[in-house]
Structures are given as C-alpha cells and as structure tokens.
Amino acid sequence: MIAEFYSPGSSFLHRWDARAKLLVLPVVLGAFFVPSTPWVLLALAAGIAVVITISLGPAQLLPPLRTLWPVLVLITLLTPPFHTGGGAVLGIRGTTVLSTGGIRTTLTLLLRFLGITYGFFAVVRTLSLDDLVLGLRWFGLPYAACLVMTITLRTIPALAATWHAVRDAHRLRSGTVERKRQPIVRTYLPVLTSVLIEAVKGIPVLAMALESRGFGRSNPRTSFSGLKTGPGLAVDLGALVAVSAALLWPVLVRW
Amino acid sequence: MIEEQPAASPAFRVASIAILAAVTTVLTRVVQVPLPARGYINLGDVAIVFTAIALGPFSGAISGGLGTALADLLSGPYAFWAPISLVVHGLQGLLVGLIARARPGAVGLQVVGGVVGMAVMAGGYLLAGIFLEGTGPAVTEVPGNLIQGGVGVVLGILVAAAVLRAYPPLKQWKW
C-alpha cells in the first residue's frame, strides 16, 4: 500500500524540491477553479499529462482513469440536465435535455476533475514519504505532528498484515471461508475487535519507546536527512515561479 | 509517568493518535466490505467512531482526519480528496466524541453522536462534490456515504463496547 504512494525515479519531477511540489498543489487547484474556457482547461490538463508521461511514463496515466471512470461517466450523464442555458442541442417533448451551456459546463467539470486529479497524482507519485514530512516540517508543522505522521506511515503495513492474519484466523475458526453472504456485523465485529485490541495494546509500548528515545525533551535534535539548500533550492523555486505562471497564465493575461 | 496518568503524557498522546490513525487508514484502504446489492464500502468510519468513543473527541478528530487523509494520499488517484477528508472526518470524530462524552457509556448518546457525525460527513462530501464534480454526480454519492456512515456507527459503537470490556485499561486513556 505504501509502495503505491511513491514511485522511485530520477526525473526532473522527482528531483524537484518537496517544498516547491507542496506549494504547486494550491496553484494547480487555483488554476482549474479560475473561470476560463474549456480549451484553456484542456491545455492545462494536457500539460500536466505530458509532465506525467515524461517523468513517470505513459502507463501512469491509466491508474487514475481506471479508478475514476465511474465519476467521469456520472459527470457526463448528470451535468447537462442541471445546466440548460445557451442554445438547445437536443430536446425531448419540448424539454431541453442537452444545450450548449450544458456541454460547456460538462467539459469544464470533466477537465477540472481530471486536471486536479492528475496534478495531485503527479506530485504524490514523485514525493517520498520522508521528503513529504520534511517539507511539512519546513512549513512550520510542529515536530509532534510530523512524528505522528511518520509513525502512522510506518505502522500501516504492520497493521494491514495484522488485519489479514486475524481475518484469516477467524475465517478458519468459524468455518465461514466459503460463505460469502453473511451479515456484516457477524462477519466483521469479531475481526475488528481482535485487531483493535491488538492495536491499542501497542500504544503504551510505543509511548514508552518514545519517552526512552527522549521525546518531550528540549535538547536539540540530530537529523540524518534534509532538504535542498543553496543554489539547488533557488533553481527549484525559480522553476516553481515559472510553473505557477504557466498554470495561471489565463488570469495573468486578463490582468 | 505513563503508568500513572497515561493520557497526560505527550508521548502517550502521540502514540495513541499515530496508531489509531494507522488503524483508520488500514480500515479505509485495505478493508472492502461487499454490500448485499452491489458495490463496496470501507470501514474507516468504524475506526473514527471507535476512537471518538473510546479515546475522546480530540483523538477521534485528529486520528480520524489524519487517517482518512493518508488513505486518500496513498490511493494516488484520490489524493486531492485528502484535505477534504482531513476536515470532514476530523469534524466527524470531534462531534461523535463531544456528544458521547456528555454521558460516558450511554449508548443513546453514542448513537446520536454517530448520526450527527455521519450527517456532517455526508454533508461535507456533498458540498465538496458539488464544487469538484457538479450537483448531479455529488448527489448520487450521498446514499453510499450514508450507508458507509451508518455501518460505521453501528459497528463502531459495538466494537467500542467490546474492546472496552475486553481491555479495561483503555477506559483511563481518554483525553
């Protein structure tokens, strides 16, 4: 599950500083919410798709589409009836079903949804967990909050394994392996109870380990990893300004 | 210090939030419960309701929000829902915990808290969906969110009672 988060590589997007990548996310959101034409949104979404193709490979364009196609179909089917402005394109018994306004709004929503999805996907797939936490720490997130994030991310695989082990053990003991139609409560309550007891029993152990390692003391901390500094950071921040300008050019042109 | 007043220790708070956020992420991402009709729901809401009842509103808010946000981030395509989940499920955990804390152990209040939290969660996603997907698609997601929230309330309350009975030290960990 954690492996799905970050795809290792050495592309320009991978090498781009974590802080710049985190800062570009609100710019992506802003770019797709600024009122503009579907053509502009198409250009922005296509630009992001090109960046993903270059940095992660063309195959990486498919996972978001595979996951989100039902939402895209729903947007295509359900948006036109709510927006009947402009000239009528298709009507049934005097009621406008499809209009130019409806088509325009549908395209806007589809491209906005795809563009934002691809924008976040590109950042998430090229940002390692350590860099994410270091970046958030640089932006002022308290040390305790970063520590919580780090521990959570490290605990997830072990807990997922516990879930599967406990579920399989319960299935074997209750003989319900073959029975697919079971009430949700009867199937999941025993497994959930076992997994949660196992999880909460780990809390005092983890707390004592944290205290033993000096959590809560005011001594300066050592760190084995850090983010870019000096000219490397300046280049990345310059790239951030250029990317932001490219994403927001419709607004800049209007000004 | 941990043995005397566990919930007052900063290390204990960090540990409890981190582990329960991980539980929330696992129940959101890994566990897919097939519905009798069709489709799947996840059990992330169970973890949120359980945490809010067993460990209090602040644990419920932080671990619920963080756990679901991380689940969205780890999913890849749903990454942009992470900030929305952080706020919506954080509010859900806070409300469930605050209402349930009014009279600890009262199942009626836990149900009320769960229903209020479920309504806030479904309403929050509806609002976000209207902005991102448009009104039609956003409205179609409401029943699914309500079913998932309802299962979360029922299972969350039951599992909280079961875990509190099986592991009594948990009663001292609220903050």
HADDOCK unambig.tbl for C-alpha pairs under 7 A between the chains (distance, minus, plus):
assign (segid A and resid 1 and name CA) (segid B and resid 74 and name CA) 6.89 0.50 0.50
assign (segid A and resid 2 and name CA) (segid B and resid 74 and name CA) 6.45 0.50 0.50
assign (segid A and resid 4 and name CA) (segid B and resid 74 and name CA) 6.44 0.50 0.50
assign (segid A and resid 4 and name CA) (segid B and resid 75 and name CA) 6.99 0.50 0.50
assign (segid A and resid 5 and name CA) (segid B and resid 74 and name CA) 4.78 0.50 0.50
assign (segid A and resid 5 and name CA) (segid B and resid 75 and name CA) 6.84 0.50 0.50
assign (segid A and resid 5 and name CA) (segid B and resid 76 and name CA) 6.19 0.50 0.50
assign (segid A and resid 64 and name CA) (segid B and resid 77 and name CA) 4.68 0.50 0.50
assign (segid A and resid 67 and name CA) (segid B and resid 77 and name CA) 6.95 0.50 0.50
assign (segid A and resid 74 and name CA) (segid B and resid 137 and name CA) 5.43 0.50 0.50
assign (segid A and resid 75 and name CA) (segid B and resid 133 and name CA) 6.39 0.50 0.50
assign (segid A and resid 75 and name CA) (segid B and resid 137 and name CA) 5.65 0.50 0.50
assign (segid A and resid 78 and name CA) (segid B and resid 136 and name CA) 5.08 0.50 0.50
assign (segid A and resid 78 and name CA) (segid B and resid 137 and name CA) 6.30 0.50 0.50
assign (segid A and resid 79 and name CA) (segid B and resid 134 and name CA) 6.60 0.50 0.50
assign (segid A and resid 79 and name CA) (segid B and resid 136 and name CA) 5.93 0.50 0.50
assign (segid A and resid 109 and name CA) (segid B and resid 133 and name CA) 5.94 0.50 0.50
assign (segid A and resid 109 and name CA) (segid B and resid 134 and name CA) 6.84 0.50 0.50
assign (segid A and resid 113 and name CA) (segid B and resid 132 and name CA) 6.29 0.50 0.50
assign (segid A and resid 113 and name CA) (segid B and resid 133 and name CA) 6.68 0.50 0.50
assign (segid A and resid 117 and name CA) (segid B and resid 77 and name CA) 6.03 0.50 0.50
assign (segid A and resid 117 and name CA) (segid B and resid 78 and name CA) 6.98 0.50 0.50
assign (segid A and resid 117 and name CA) (segid B and resid 80 and name CA) 6.26 0.50 0.50
assign (segid A and resid 120 and name CA) (segid B and resid 79 and name CA) 5.99 0.50 0.50
assign (segid A and resid 120 and name CA) (segid B and resid 80 and name CA) 5.76 0.50 0.50
assign (segid A and resid 121 and name CA) (segid B and resid 76 and name CA) 5.51 0.50 0.50
assign (segid A and resid 121 and name CA) (segid B and resid 77 and name CA) 5.81 0.50 0.50
assign (segid A and resid 121 and name CA) (segid B and resid 79 and name CA) 6.43 0.50 0.50
assign (segid A and resid 124 and name CA) (segid B and resid 76 and name CA) 6.68 0.50 0.50
assign (segid A and resid 144 and name CA) (segid B and resid 14 and name CA) 6.89 0.50 0.50
assign (segid A and resid 148 and name CA) (segid B and resid 14 and name CA) 5.85 0.50 0.50
assign (segid A and resid 148 and name CA) (segid B and resid 17 and name CA) 6.94 0.50 0.50
assign (segid A and resid 148 and name CA) (segid B and resid 18 and name CA) 4.92 0.50 0.50
assign (segid A and resid 149 and name CA) (segid B and resid 18 and name CA) 6.81 0.50 0.50
assign (segid A and resid 151 and name CA) (segid B and resid 18 and name CA) 5.92 0.50 0.50
assign (segid A and resid 152 and name CA) (segid B and resid 18 and name CA) 4.75 0.50 0.50
assign (segid A and resid 152 and name CA) (segid B and resid 19 and name CA) 6.08 0.50 0.50
assign (segid A and resid 152 and name CA) (segid B and resid 21 and name CA) 6.31 0.50 0.50
assign (segid A and resid 152 and name CA) (segid B and resid 22 and name CA) 5.00 0.50 0.50
assign (segid A and resid 155 and name CA) (segid B and resid 19 and name CA) 6.89 0.50 0.50
assign (segid A and resid 155 and name CA) (segid B and resid 22 and name CA) 6.14 0.50 0.50
assign (segid A and resid 156 and name CA) (segid B and resid 22 and name CA) 5.10 0.50 0.50
assign (segid A and resid 156 and name CA) (segid B and resid 26 and name CA) 6.38 0.50 0.50
assign (segid A and resid 159 and name CA) (segid B and resid 23 and name CA) 6.84 0.50 0.50
assign (segid A and resid 159 and name CA) (segid B and resid 26 and name CA) 6.96 0.50 0.50
assign (segid A and resid 160 and name CA) (segid B and resid 26 and name CA) 5.79 0.50 0.50
assign (segid A and resid 160 and name CA) (segid B and resid 30 and name CA) 6.92 0.50 0.50
assign (segid A and resid 185 and name CA) (segid B and resid 155 and name CA) 6.67 0.50 0.50
assign (segid A and resid 189 and name CA) (segid B and resid 155 and name CA) 6.77 0.50 0.50
assign (segid A and resid 189 and name CA) (segid B and resid 159 and name CA) 6.43 0.50 0.50
assign (segid A and resid 192 and name CA) (segid B and resid 159 and name CA) 6.93 0.50 0.50
assign (segid A and resid 193 and name CA) (segid B and resid 159 and name CA) 5.68 0.50 0.50
assign (segid A and resid 193 and name CA) (segid B and resid 162 and name CA) 6.62 0.50 0.50
assign (segid A and resid 193 and name CA) (segid B and resid 163 and name CA) 5.95 0.50 0.50
assign (segid A and resid 197 and name CA) (segid B and resid 163 and name CA) 6.16 0.50 0.50
assign (segid A and resid 197 and name CA) (segid B and resid 167 and name CA) 6.96 0.50 0.50
assign (segid A and resid 199 and name CA) (segid B and resid 19 and name CA) 6.82 0.50 0.50
assign (segid A and resid 203 and name CA) (segid B and resid 15 and name CA) 5.54 0.50 0.50
assign (segid A and resid 203 and name CA) (segid B and resid 16 and name CA) 5.45 0.50 0.50
assign (segid A and resid 203 and name CA) (segid B and resid 19 and name CA) 6.85 0.50 0.50
assign (segid A and resid 204 and name CA) (segid B and resid 12 and name CA) 6.63 0.50 0.50
assign (segid A and resid 206 and name CA) (segid B and resid 15 and name CA) 5.85 0.50 0.50
assign (segid A and resid 207 and name CA) (segid B and resid 11 and name CA) 5.01 0.50 0.50
assign (segid A and resid 207 and name CA) (segid B and resid 12 and name CA) 4.66 0.50 0.50
assign (segid A and resid 207 and name CA) (segid B and resid 15 and name CA) 5.32 0.50 0.50
assign (segid A and resid 210 and name CA) (segid B and resid 11 and name CA) 6.03 0.50 0.50
assign (segid A and resid 211 and name CA) (segid B and resid 11 and name CA) 6.17 0.50 0.50
assign (segid A and resid 215 and name CA) (segid B and resid 11 and name CA) 6.54 0.50 0.50
assign (segid A and resid 216 and name CA) (segid B and resid 10 and name CA) 6.97 0.50 0.50
